[in-house]
Amino acid sequence: MDSESVSSWICQLSQGNQQAAFKLWNRYGKALQNLAKAHYTFALNAVFDEHDLAQSVFMALWQNAEAGRLKGVRDRQELWWMLLEMTRRRAISRAKYNQATKRPQAPSNPGKYDPLPELSDPKQLSPEVLSILHEEHDRIMQLLPDDRLRTIAQLHLEGFSNEEIAGKIELSPRTISRKLKLIRDQWSIELHS
């Protein structure tokens, strides 16, 4: 394994290597900021911008690595998929946080890291935010060329494993893996355009 590949950085990160964390940030940080700026403006404000959102995702990535929860992430495609989902969830959590009872516009302790609350119930989001999320979900699903890929993508986003998806739609897990790669590639083209 090339020591300068994303796969090796993932492995090094899981072993507590800070340099690997910086390399991953340099590789993906700007892309996540651009994603946040383009698709998650409902979660951003003067106190918490796209840079803060990307940093909170990488903080969570670091914590997951320290806890040994990156074993299933083997390559750059799987890492990118995970970062996209983490960014989406963090944006929803931040939007919920912003909508909660009035918050001060400036942090009371600007030097202290303010962890995002976990998303507990998306039904508590405002109708405007829910509408934006539904529209974005529908838009990215329509990028996929057929209903079978949309079903696979939806089941994957709901947290089903490749084996569980294969059982539900009567395909082999290997076929599911190939189809998920097609889905990732299609969505990556859209996110980078």
N, C-alpha and C positions, 0 to 999 in steps of 0.2 A: 504494500500500500504506500503510495507516494505521501511523504510527510507534509507536503504542501497542498494536499487535496482536502476538500470539504469533509470527506469521509474520515480522514485521519484527524482533522480538527474536532469532529464530533467525538471521536474516541478520546482524544486528549482532553477535551472539555469534561468528559465523564470522569476523567482521572484528576480533575481539579486544576488543569493547566490554564492559567489566566491568559497567557499569550494566545491560546486557541480561541478564547472568548473574544479577544480584541480582533483577531483575524476574521472570525465569523461576523462580528459587528461591521468591520470594514467591507466585508463582502455583501451583507444583507441589510445593514442599517438604513442606508439611503433609499433602497427599494421599498422598505417598509414605511419610511416617512412619506415617500411619494404615494404609496397606496393609501395611507391614512388621509393625506391631503386631498386625494381624488375621490375617495369613497366613504370616508368616515368623518366628514366635517361636522356632523351632528354631535360628535363626541368631543370636539375640540373647542377651546376658548382661549382667552388671554392668559389664563393660569396654566392650562394644560394643552400644549400644542402637539403637532405631529411628531416632533422630536421626543417629547415626553412619552407619547404612546409607544413609539418604537423602543425607547429605553426600558419601559416597563415590561415589554414583551421579552427583551433580552435578560432582564432581571429574573423573570419567571423561568426562562430557558436555563439560566445559570442554576437557579434553585432546583429545577427538575434534574439537571445533570448531577448536582451534589447529592440528591436523594436517590440517584440510580435509576431514574425513570426515562432515560434516553436509549435503553437497550434495543427498542424496536426501531430506532431511527438509524438506518444503515448508510444512507447516501444523501446527496444534495437535494434530490427530488423529494424524498421523504421529509427532510428538514424543512425545505421551502413550504411544503404542504402544511406541516405542523406550525410554522411561523405564521402562515396566512390565517389558519384557524385561531391561533392564539391572539393575533391582532384583532380579528373580528370579535372574539369574546371580550377582549379588553376594551374595545370601543363600545360595545353594548354595556359593559359594566360601568364605564366612565359616563356614558350618557345617563344611565340610571342614577349614578352618584350626583351628576349635575342637576338632575331633576328633583332630587330629594329636597327636603326643607331647605330654605335659603342658606346658602354657603357664603362665607366671606369671599370677596373677589381676589384677595391676596392671601397666600398661605400665612398662617400665624407663626410658623417657624420655617422660613424659607430654606434653611440648610438641611432640614430633615426629610428623608424619603417618605413620601405619602403613598403607601401601597393602595392599590385599587380594591374596592370591595368586590367580593365574588358575586357573580350574577346568580341570584336565587330564583327570581320569578320574572321572566320577560313580560308577563302580562302587566307588570307595574310600569312599563315604559309608556311614554305618551303616545297617543295615536299617530302623531306626526313622525316620530322615530320608528314606530312599528311599520308605518307605511313605507318609509324609506328602505328599511331592512327587507320588507317583502318585495318591493320593486327591484332591489339589487339582487335578491335571491332569484326572482323570476328571470331577470336579465341574464345572469350567468348560466342559469339552467337552459335558457333558450339558445345559448351559444353552442350547446351540444347538438350533434346532428340527428339523434334519434331518442326515442322514449326509453329504450333499454339503457343507454348511457345515463340518461337523467335519473332513472331508478337506481342504478348503481351508485351514482354520485350522491343522491339523497340518502340512501342507506348508509353510505360511508360517513357522510356528515352527521348522521344520527348516532354514529359510534359503533356500528356493526363491524365485526372483523371480516376479512376476506372470505374466511370459511363460512361464516354465518350468511354473508351475502350470496355466496355460491349455492348454499342450501336453499335459500329463499327463491332464487330465480333459476335453479337447476343448470348451473354452469360449473366448471371446475374452478378451484381457487386460483390456479395459474391463469386462467382466462380472465378472472376478475382482476388480478394484478395487472395484466396487459391493458385491460379496459380502463383501469384507474390511471395508468400512465397516459393513455390517450386523453383522458379528462384533464389531468394536470397540465399536459402540454397545451391543450386548447385554452385553458384558463390562463396559463402563463403568457401565451401570446397576447391575450386581451389585457392582462395587467401590465405588460411591458410596452403596449402600443400607445 
